């Protein structure tokens, strides 16, 4: 009967969530195992003291700090020796009349484990029992102390493991967060490097590399969808004369003004770039005729307001090529053709002036 109850208690210990749960289970088991009138358990976890006290009907009871049962339990732990009443050892320091006043006639306080106790089991009776009778209960208390101590160790190990898991999970979560931040930083750096590599720093437009990167993509899309596209080559007139007469800072302002005019003229989806010192290129998926595009550019020029003290007027030459989607010509071929048309227009205007 005792062995079955101990085995059942051991199984229950496996389900105990914490130290308090173990104490409650053990405290309720003592009256069953020892047929006692009450029990008390005390355990130190290294920092705190946990106490559970139960009456005959397994009901938990409050334990005052001045409790005689608690002091017996602490003394048994301190001396590492069981205490048996009514025959208390003479040097135990315990007064029997304290228990008698509570109606307690017999008591056992058993420390566990025996070498370095972390707790004590106390069982008490309101009837008188001989030392010999009480001594026969020691093996049962020893077994109860062993499985209780093992359960406490299991909970402590489980708690330590859970704490380690939580700590490790936090470390992994923090490492993942830092890794994500680092990846985001690298992505931002790579994105910025890419942006710089394809951007003309003076105007904010695409540079030559950026033009071919984006325009090639749009050109392939236009051919795949069999829609017309247009490539425009623009060259600022008289930039060298402006640089010679007023300096390169003024020439840079002319380039920036030209970039602004093109940005106002074309859509965000169009590829607008500065591909050389005074040369710009635009690729647009557009069905407009060259004269329509040219008129739009001159309107944007007319709408552009120069500074009152600006020493130059803006003029540009263009070469416009309509790209046949069924043609086998490359984007570079179309750009070269637009460049040739631009220079032809420029020479014609110079010859007429």
PANU-777001 format. One record per residue (C-alpha): residue number from 1; residue in three letters; z, y, x. Coordinates in steps of 0.05 Angstrom, whole numbers, plus 5000, padded with zeros to 4 digits. Example, Ala and Ser with C-alpha at 12.3 -4.5 7.8 and 13.67 -1.06 7.14 Angstrom:
+------+------+------+------+------+
! rodo ! rovo !   pz !   py !   px !
+------+------+------+------+------+
!    1 !  ALA ! 5156 ! 4910 ! 5246 !
!    2 !  SER ! 5143 ! 4979 ! 5273 !
+------+------+------+------+------+
END
This chain:
+------+------+------+------+------+
! rodo ! rovo !   pz !   py !   px !
+------+------+------+------+------+
!    1 !  UNK ! 5000 ! 5000 ! 5000 !
!    2 !  UNK ! 5020 ! 5048 ! 5056 !
!    3 !  UNK ! 4959 ! 5031 ! 5097 !
!    4 !  UNK ! 4912 ! 5041 ! 5038 !
!    5 !  UNK ! 4944 ! 5109 ! 5024 !
!    6 !  UNK ! 4936 ! 5129 ! 5097 !
!    7 !  UNK ! 4863 ! 5107 ! 5097 !
!    8 !  UNK ! 4850 ! 5147 ! 5033 !
!    9 !  UNK ! 4885 ! 5207 ! 5064 !
!   10 !  UNK ! 4842 ! 5201 ! 5127 !
!   11 !  UNK ! 4779 ! 5202 ! 5083 !
!   12 !  UNK ! 4805 ! 5263 ! 5046 !
!   13 !  UNK ! 4819 ! 5297 ! 5113 !
!   14 !  UNK ! 4745 ! 5291 ! 5130 !
!   15 !  UNK ! 4729 ! 5335 ! 5070 !
!   16 !  UNK ! 4783 ! 5387 ! 5084 !
!   17 !  UNK ! 4750 ! 5455 ! 5097 !
!   18 !  UNK ! 4806 ! 5483 ! 5140 !
!   19 !  UNK ! 4876 ! 5476 ! 5168 !
!   20 !  UNK ! 4908 ! 5498 ! 5103 !
!   21 !  UNK ! 4871 ! 5443 ! 5066 !
!   22 !  UNK ! 4897 ! 5391 ! 5115 !
!   23 !  UNK ! 4968 ! 5415 ! 5107 !
!   24 !  UNK ! 4963 ! 5412 ! 5031 !
!   25 !  UNK ! 4935 ! 5342 ! 5033 !
!   26 !  UNK ! 4988 ! 5316 ! 5081 !
!   27 !  UNK ! 5044 ! 5351 ! 5044 !
!   28 !  UNK ! 5025 ! 5318 ! 4979 !
!   29 !  UNK ! 5018 ! 5250 ! 5014 !
!   30 !  UNK ! 5088 ! 5248 ! 5045 !
!   31 !  UNK ! 5127 ! 5238 ! 4980 !
!   32 !  UNK ! 5079 ! 5181 ! 4961 !
!   33 !  UNK ! 5086 ! 5147 ! 5029 !
!   34 !  UNK ! 5161 ! 5157 ! 5039 !
!   35 !  UNK ! 5184 ! 5162 ! 4967 !
!   36 !  UNK ! 5218 ! 5227 ! 4986 !
!   37 !  UNK ! 5240 ! 5285 ! 4943 !
!   38 !  UNK ! 5203 ! 5337 ! 4982 !
!   39 !  UNK ! 5163 ! 5352 ! 5044 !
!   40 !  UNK ! 5146 ! 5407 ! 5092 !
!   41 !  UNK ! 5092 ! 5412 ! 5145 !
!   42 !  UNK ! 5087 ! 5465 ! 5199 !
!   43 !  UNK ! 5029 ! 5473 ! 5248 !
!   44 !  UNK ! 5015 ! 5522 ! 5304 !
!   45 !  UNK ! 4941 ! 5535 ! 5319 !
!   46 !  UNK ! 4958 ! 5573 ! 5383 !
!   47 !  UNK ! 4963 ! 5641 ! 5349 !
!   48 !  UNK ! 4992 ! 5632 ! 5280 !
!   49 !  UNK ! 5041 ! 5586 ! 5244 !
!   50 !  UNK ! 5020 ! 5552 ! 5180 !
!   51 !  UNK ! 5072 ! 5523 ! 5133 !
!   52 !  UNK ! 5064 ! 5481 ! 5070 !
!   53 !  UNK ! 5123 ! 5456 ! 5028 !
!   54 !  UNK ! 5119 ! 5409 ! 4967 !
!   55 !  UNK ! 5170 ! 5383 ! 4917 !
!   56 !  UNK ! 5174 ! 5314 ! 4887 !
!   57 !  UNK ! 5118 ! 5327 ! 4837 !
!   58 !  UNK ! 5069 ! 5350 ! 4891 !
!   59 !  UNK ! 5078 ! 5422 ! 4870 !
!   60 !  UNK ! 5072 ! 5473 ! 4926 !
!   61 !  UNK ! 5135 ! 5514 ! 4939 !
!   62 !  UNK ! 5147 ! 5580 ! 4975 !
!   63 !  UNK ! 5179 ! 5573 ! 5043 !
!   64 !  UNK ! 5226 ! 5630 ! 5063 !
!   65 !  UNK ! 5232 ! 5647 ! 5136 !
!   66 !  UNK ! 5306 ! 5626 ! 5135 !
!   67 !  UNK ! 5288 ! 5557 ! 5107 !
!   68 !  UNK ! 5332 ! 5503 ! 5137 !
!   69 !  UNK ! 5275 ! 5453 ! 5132 !
!   70 !  UNK ! 5230 ! 5500 ! 5171 !
!   71 !  UNK ! 5283 ! 5508 ! 5225 !
!   72 !  UNK ! 5291 ! 5433 ! 5231 !
!   73 !  UNK ! 5215 ! 5426 ! 5238 !
!   74 !  UNK ! 5212 ! 5480 ! 5292 !
!   75 !  UNK ! 5271 ! 5448 ! 5329 !
!   76 !  UNK ! 5238 ! 5379 ! 5328 !
!   77 !  UNK ! 5174 ! 5410 ! 5357 !
!   78 !  UNK ! 5214 ! 5448 ! 5410 !
!   79 !  UNK ! 5254 ! 5387 ! 5431 !
!   80 !  UNK ! 5195 ! 5340 ! 5423 !
!   81 !  UNK ! 5244 ! 5291 ! 5390 !
!   82 !  UNK ! 5250 ! 5268 ! 5317 !
!   83 !  UNK ! 5311 ! 5292 ! 5279 !
!   84 !  UNK ! 5345 ! 5244 ! 5230 !
!   85 !  UNK ! 5400 ! 5259 ! 5181 !
!   86 !  UNK ! 5455 ! 5243 ! 5164 !
!   87 !  UNK ! 5466 ! 5225 ! 5238 !
!   88 !  UNK ! 5441 ! 5287 ! 5274 !
!   89 !  UNK ! 5445 ! 5285 ! 5350 !
!   90 !  UNK ! 5504 ! 5325 ! 5375 !
!   91 !  UNK ! 5463 ! 5373 ! 5417 !
!   92 !  UNK ! 5411 ! 5388 ! 5363 !
!   93 !  UNK ! 5443 ! 5454 ! 5345 !
!   94 !  UNK ! 5433 ! 5439 ! 5271 !
!   95 !  UNK ! 5488 ! 5447 ! 5220 !
!   96 !  UNK ! 5491 ! 5392 ! 5168 !
!   97 !  UNK ! 5527 ! 5437 ! 5117 !
!   98 !  UNK ! 5464 ! 5480 ! 5111 !
!   99 !  UNK ! 5426 ! 5421 ! 5082 !
!  100 !  UNK ! 5485 ! 5396 ! 5041 !
!  101 !  UNK ! 5487 ! 5464 ! 5006 !
!  102 !  UNK ! 5415 ! 5451 ! 4985 !
!  103 !  UNK ! 5433 ! 5382 ! 4959 !
!  104 !  UNK ! 5395 ! 5348 ! 5015 !
!  105 !  UNK ! 5430 ! 5283 ! 5037 !
!  106 !  UNK ! 5377 ! 5254 ! 5083 !
!  107 !  UNK ! 5321 ! 5283 ! 5126 !
!  108 !  UNK ! 5270 ! 5265 ! 5178 !
!  109 !  UNK ! 5234 ! 5318 ! 5220 !
!  110 !  UNK ! 5179 ! 5286 ! 5262 !
!  111 !  UNK ! 5139 ! 5325 ! 5314 !
!  112 !  UNK ! 5066 ! 5308 ! 5327 !
!  113 !  UNK ! 5034 ! 5291 ! 5374 !
!  114 !  UNK ! 5094 ! 5267 ! 5415 !
!  115 !  UNK ! 5074 ! 5297 ! 5483 !
!  116 !  UNK ! 5054 ! 5368 ! 5465 !
!  117 !  UNK ! 5071 ! 5377 ! 5392 !
!  118 !  UNK ! 5029 ! 5426 ! 5352 !
!  119 !  UNK ! 5064 ! 5410 ! 5286 !
!  120 !  UNK ! 5120 ! 5374 ! 5251 !
!  121 !  UNK ! 5126 ! 5333 ! 5187 !
!  122 !  UNK ! 5191 ! 5339 ! 5148 !
!  123 !  UNK ! 5213 ! 5292 ! 5092 !
!  124 !  UNK ! 5278 ! 5299 ! 5054 !
!  125 !  UNK ! 5318 ! 5261 ! 5001 !
!  126 !  UNK ! 5374 ! 5280 ! 4954 !
!  127 !  UNK ! 5405 ! 5211 ! 4963 !
!  128 !  UNK ! 5443 ! 5187 ! 5023 !
!  129 !  UNK ! 5405 ! 5143 ! 5071 !
!  130 !  UNK ! 5428 ! 5108 ! 5134 !
!  131 !  UNK ! 5399 ! 5121 ! 5202 !
!  132 !  UNK ! 5372 ! 5051 ! 5204 !
!  133 !  UNK ! 5338 ! 5060 ! 5137 !
!  134 !  UNK ! 5308 ! 5126 ! 5160 !
!  135 !  UNK ! 5287 ! 5096 ! 5227 !
!  136 !  UNK ! 5244 ! 5045 ! 5190 !
!  137 !  UNK ! 5202 ! 5103 ! 5164 !
!  138 !  UNK ! 5186 ! 5129 ! 5233 !
!  139 !  UNK ! 5123 ! 5085 ! 5243 !
!  140 !  UNK ! 5095 ! 5111 ! 5178 !
!  141 !  UNK ! 5110 ! 5183 ! 5199 !
!  142 !  UNK ! 5079 ! 5168 ! 5268 !
!  143 !  UNK ! 5015 ! 5144 ! 5235 !
!  144 !  UNK ! 5015 ! 5203 ! 5188 !
!  145 !  UNK ! 5026 ! 5249 ! 5246 !
!  146 !  UNK ! 4969 ! 5217 ! 5286 !
!  147 !  UNK ! 4917 ! 5223 ! 5231 !
!  148 !  UNK ! 4941 ! 5292 ! 5212 !
!  149 !  UNK ! 4936 ! 5314 ! 5285 !
!  150 !  UNK ! 4868 ! 5282 ! 5290 !
!  151 !  UNK ! 4846 ! 5318 ! 5227 !
!  152 !  UNK ! 4871 ! 5384 ! 5254 !
!  153 !  UNK ! 4834 ! 5371 ! 5319 !
!  154 !  UNK ! 4772 ! 5354 ! 5279 !
!  155 !  UNK ! 4777 ! 5419 ! 5239 !
!  156 !  UNK ! 4790 ! 5459 ! 5302 !
!  157 !  UNK ! 4730 ! 5427 ! 5336 !
!  158 !  UNK ! 4688 ! 5438 ! 5274 !
!  159 !  UNK ! 4711 ! 5510 ! 5270 !
!  160 !  UNK ! 4696 ! 5519 ! 5344 !
!  161 !  UNK ! 4628 ! 5487 ! 5334 !
!  162 !  UNK ! 4615 ! 5531 ! 5273 !
!  163 !  UNK ! 4636 ! 5593 ! 5313 !
!  164 !  UNK ! 4590 ! 5572 ! 5370 !
!  165 !  UNK ! 4534 ! 5560 ! 5321 !
!  166 !  UNK ! 4546 ! 5628 ! 5289 !
!  167 !  UNK ! 4549 ! 5660 ! 5358 !
!  168 !  UNK ! 4487 ! 5624 ! 5381 !
!  169 !  UNK ! 4451 ! 5641 ! 5316 !
!  170 !  UNK ! 4471 ! 5714 ! 5326 !
!  171 !  UNK ! 4446 ! 5710 ! 5398 !
!  172 !  UNK ! 4381 ! 5678 ! 5375 !
!  173 !  UNK ! 4374 ! 5730 ! 5320 !
!  174 !  UNK ! 4387 ! 5787 ! 5369 !
!  175 !  UNK ! 4339 ! 5756 ! 5420 !
!  176 !  UNK ! 4286 ! 5749 ! 5365 !
!  177 !  UNK ! 4298 ! 5822 ! 5345 !
!  178 !  UNK ! 4292 ! 5845 ! 5417 !
!  179 !  UNK ! 4230 ! 5802 ! 5426 !
!  180 !  UNK ! 4200 ! 5832 ! 5364 !
!  181 !  UNK ! 4217 ! 5902 ! 5389 !
!  182 !  UNK ! 4186 ! 5885 ! 5456 !
!  183 !  UNK ! 4123 ! 5857 ! 5423 !
!  184 !  UNK ! 4119 ! 5919 ! 5380 !
!  185 !  UNK ! 4128 ! 5962 ! 5442 !
!  186 !  UNK ! 4074 ! 5923 ! 5478 !
!  187 !  UNK ! 4028 ! 5928 ! 5418 !
!  188 !  UNK ! 4040 ! 6003 ! 5416 !
!  189 !  UNK ! 4027 ! 6009 ! 5490 !
!  190 !  UNK ! 3964 ! 5966 ! 5485 !
!  191 !  UNK ! 3942 ! 6006 ! 5424 !
!  192 !  UNK ! 3954 ! 6071 ! 5461 !
!  193 !  UNK ! 3917 ! 6045 ! 5523 !
!  194 !  UNK ! 3859 ! 6024 ! 5479 !
!  195 !  UNK ! 3860 ! 6091 ! 5443 !
!  196 !  UNK ! 3859 ! 6129 ! 5508 !
!  197 !  UNK ! 3804 ! 6084 ! 5536 !
!  198 !  UNK ! 3757 ! 6100 ! 5477 !
!  199 !  UNK ! 3776 ! 6172 ! 5465 !
!  200 !  UNK ! 3749 ! 6237 ! 5494 !
!  201 !  UNK ! 3812 ! 6274 ! 5512 !
!  202 !  UNK ! 3781 ! 6343 ! 5505 !
!  203 !  UNK ! 3755 ! 6337 ! 5434 !
!  204 !  UNK ! 3793 ! 6278 ! 5405 !
!  205 !  UNK ! 3726 ! 6245 ! 5388 !
!  206 !  UNK ! 3706 ! 6177 ! 5413 !
!  207 !  UNK ! 3679 ! 6175 ! 5484 !
!  208 !  UNK ! 3616 ! 6137 ! 5505 !
!  209 !  UNK ! 3653 ! 6071 ! 5510 !
!  210 !  UNK ! 3685 ! 6082 ! 5442 !
!  211 !  UNK ! 3619 ! 6101 ! 5411 !
!  212 !  UNK ! 3585 ! 6036 ! 5431 !
!  213 !  UNK ! 3646 ! 5995 ! 5411 !
!  214 !  UNK ! 3649 ! 6023 ! 5340 !
!  215 !  UNK ! 3575 ! 6038 ! 5330 !
!  216 !  UNK ! 3554 ! 5968 ! 5350 !
!  217 !  UNK ! 3600 ! 5940 ! 5297 !
!  218 !  UNK ! 3572 ! 5987 ! 5244 !
!  219 !  UNK ! 3500 ! 5973 ! 5267 !
!  220 !  UNK ! 3510 ! 5897 ! 5261 !
!  221 !  UNK ! 3540 ! 5907 ! 5191 !
!  222 !  UNK ! 3480 ! 5950 ! 5169 !
!  223 !  UNK ! 3431 ! 5897 ! 5194 !
!  224 !  UNK ! 3470 ! 5841 ! 5161 !
!  225 !  UNK ! 3472 ! 5877 ! 5095 !
!  226 !  UNK ! 3400 ! 5902 ! 5103 !
!  227 !  UNK ! 3419 ! 5975 ! 5091 !
!  228 !  UNK ! 3388 ! 6035 ! 5127 !
!  229 !  UNK ! 3427 ! 6072 ! 5181 !
!  230 !  UNK ! 3415 ! 6134 ! 5223 !
!  231 !  UNK ! 3430 ! 6151 ! 5295 !
!  232 !  UNK ! 3435 ! 6225 ! 5314 !
!  233 !  UNK ! 3434 ! 6251 ! 5386 !
!  234 !  UNK ! 3461 ! 6323 ! 5394 !
!  235 !  UNK ! 3458 ! 6367 ! 5456 !
!  236 !  UNK ! 3491 ! 6436 ! 5461 !
!  237 !  UNK ! 3442 ! 6490 ! 5480 !
!  238 !  UNK ! 3459 ! 6534 ! 5540 !
!  239 !  UNK ! 3526 ! 6503 ! 5560 !
!  240 !  UNK ! 3510 ! 6511 ! 5635 !
!  241 !  UNK ! 3496 ! 6585 ! 5625 !
!  242 !  UNK ! 3563 ! 6594 ! 5588 !
!  243 !  UNK ! 3600 ! 6558 ! 5644 !
!  244 !  UNK ! 3565 ! 6601 ! 5697 !
!  245 !  UNK ! 3576 ! 6667 ! 5661 !
!  246 !  UNK ! 3646 ! 6658 ! 5632 !
!  247 !  UNK ! 3677 ! 6598 ! 5667 !
!  248 !  UNK ! 3689 ! 6527 ! 5647 !
!  249 !  UNK ! 3748 ! 6543 ! 5602 !
!  250 !  UNK ! 3701 ! 6581 ! 5556 !
!  251 !  UNK ! 3651 ! 6525 ! 5562 !
!  252 !  UNK ! 3705 ! 6476 ! 5541 !
!  253 !  UNK ! 3719 ! 6518 ! 5479 !
!  254 !  UNK ! 3645 ! 6513 ! 5461 !
!  255 !  UNK ! 3648 ! 6438 ! 5467 !
!  256 !  UNK ! 3710 ! 6436 ! 5423 !
!  257 !  UNK ! 3676 ! 6480 ! 5371 !
!  258 !  UNK ! 3616 ! 6433 ! 5370 !
!  259 !  UNK ! 3662 ! 6373 ! 5360 !
!  260 !  UNK ! 3696 ! 6408 ! 5301 !
!  261 !  UNK ! 3629 ! 6423 ! 5269 !
!  262 !  UNK ! 3609 ! 6350 ! 5273 !
!  263 !  UNK ! 3676 ! 6326 ! 5246 !
!  264 !  UNK ! 3667 ! 6372 ! 5186 !
!  265 !  UNK ! 3595 ! 6349 ! 5175 !
!  266 !  UNK ! 3604 ! 6274 ! 5177 !
!  267 !  UNK ! 3650 ! 6225 ! 5141 !
!  268 !  UNK ! 3710 ! 6189 ! 5170 !
!  269 !  UNK ! 3671 ! 6124 ! 5165 !
!  270 !  UNK ! 3616 ! 6151 ! 5209 !
!  271 !  UNK ! 3619 ! 6141 ! 5285 !
!  272 !  UNK ! 3622 ! 6209 ! 5319 !
!  273 !  UNK ! 3628 ! 6213 ! 5394 !
!  274 !  UNK ! 3621 ! 6257 ! 5455 !
!  275 !  UNK ! 3581 ! 6214 ! 5502 !
!  276 !  UNK ! 3570 ! 6263 ! 5559 !
!  277 !  UNK ! 3586 ! 6334 ! 5582 !
!  278 !  UNK ! 3546 ! 6370 ! 5527 !
!  279 !  UNK ! 3519 ! 6309 ! 5491 !
!  280 !  UNK ! 3544 ! 6280 ! 5425 !
!  281 !  UNK ! 3521 ! 6220 ! 5384 !
!  282 !  UNK ! 3532 ! 6200 ! 5312 !
!  283 !  UNK ! 3518 ! 6134 ! 5278 !
!  284 !  UNK ! 3521 ! 6132 ! 5203 !
!  285 !  UNK ! 3503 ! 6081 ! 5150 !
!  286 !  UNK ! 3465 ! 6132 ! 5108 !
!  287 !  UNK ! 3399 ! 6132 ! 5069 !
!  288 !  UNK ! 3391 ! 6207 ! 5078 !
!  289 !  UNK ! 3326 ! 6232 ! 5108 !
!  290 !  UNK ! 3330 ! 6267 ! 5177 !
!  291 !  UNK ! 3317 ! 6336 ! 5148 !
!  292 !  UNK ! 3375 ! 6326 ! 5098 !
!  293 !  UNK ! 3423 ! 6308 ! 5155 !
!  294 !  UNK ! 3398 ! 6366 ! 5197 !
!  295 !  UNK ! 3408 ! 6414 ! 5140 !
!  296 !  UNK ! 3479 ! 6388 ! 5130 !
!  297 !  UNK ! 3494 ! 6399 ! 5204 !
!  298 !  UNK ! 3468 ! 6471 ! 5203 !
!  299 !  UNK ! 3509 ! 6486 ! 5141 !
!  300 !  UNK ! 3571 ! 6460 ! 5177 !
!  301 !  UNK ! 3552 ! 6505 ! 5235 !
!  302 !  UNK ! 3544 ! 6565 ! 5188 !
!  303 !  UNK ! 3612 ! 6551 ! 5157 !
!  304 !  UNK ! 3646 ! 6547 ! 5224 !
!  305 !  UNK ! 3684 ! 6611 ! 5242 !
!  306 !  UNK ! 3686 ! 6632 ! 5315 !
!  307 !  UNK ! 3741 ! 6674 ! 5345 !
!  308 !  UNK ! 3728 ! 6749 ! 5340 !
!  309 !  UNK ! 3725 ! 6755 ! 5416 !
!  310 !  UNK ! 3682 ! 6693 ! 5426 !
!  311 !  UNK ! 3627 ! 6709 ! 5478 !
!  312 !  UNK ! 3579 ! 6655 ! 5455 !
!  313 !  UNK ! 3538 ! 6633 ! 5395 !
!  314 !  UNK ! 3533 ! 6558 ! 5380 !
!  315 !  UNK ! 3464 ! 6527 ! 5382 !
!  316 !  UNK ! 3445 ! 6454 ! 5390 !
!  317 !  UNK ! 3384 ! 6409 ! 5393 !
!  318 !  UNK ! 3380 ! 6342 ! 5356 !
!  319 !  UNK ! 3342 ! 6278 ! 5357 !
!  320 !  UNK ! 3348 ! 6236 ! 5293 !
!  321 !  UNK ! 3326 ! 6163 ! 5288 !
!  322 !  UNK ! 3326 ! 6121 ! 5224 !
!  323 !  UNK ! 3345 ! 6050 ! 5242 !
!  324 !  UNK ! 3305 ! 5996 ! 5207 !
!  325 !  UNK ! 3353 ! 5938 ! 5191 !
!  326 !  UNK ! 3297 ! 5888 ! 5201 !
!  327 !  UNK ! 3280 ! 5916 ! 5270 !
!  328 !  UNK ! 3297 ! 5877 ! 5333 !
!  329 !  UNK ! 3313 ! 5940 ! 5371 !
!  330 !  UNK ! 3384 ! 5947 ! 5398 !
!  331 !  UNK ! 3431 ! 6006 ! 5388 !
!  332 !  UNK ! 3417 ! 6028 ! 5459 !
!  333 !  UNK ! 3342 ! 6028 ! 5444 !
!  334 !  UNK ! 3354 ! 6073 ! 5384 !
!  335 !  UNK ! 3399 ! 6119 ! 5424 !
!  336 !  UNK ! 3347 ! 6125 ! 5478 !
!  337 !  UNK ! 3294 ! 6142 ! 5426 !
!  338 !  UNK ! 3340 ! 6194 ! 5394 !
!  339 !  UNK ! 3352 ! 6224 ! 5464 !
!  340 !  UNK ! 3277 ! 6230 ! 5475 !
!  341 !  UNK ! 3267 ! 6264 ! 5407 !
!  342 !  UNK ! 3323 ! 6313 ! 5423 !
!  343 !  UNK ! 3292 ! 6333 ! 5489 !
!  344 !  UNK ! 3224 ! 6340 ! 5456 !
!  345 !  UNK ! 3255 ! 6388 ! 5405 !
!  346 !  UNK ! 3291 ! 6426 ! 5460 !
!  347 !  UNK ! 3227 ! 6434 ! 5501 !
!  348 !  UNK ! 3188 ! 6456 ! 5440 !
!  349 !  UNK ! 3240 ! 6510 ! 5424 !
!  350 !  UNK ! 3241 ! 6534 ! 5496 !
!  351 !  UNK ! 3165 ! 6539 ! 5497 !
!  352 !  UNK ! 3165 ! 6579 ! 5433 !
!  353 !  UNK ! 3219 ! 6628 ! 5455 !
+------+------+------+------+------+
END
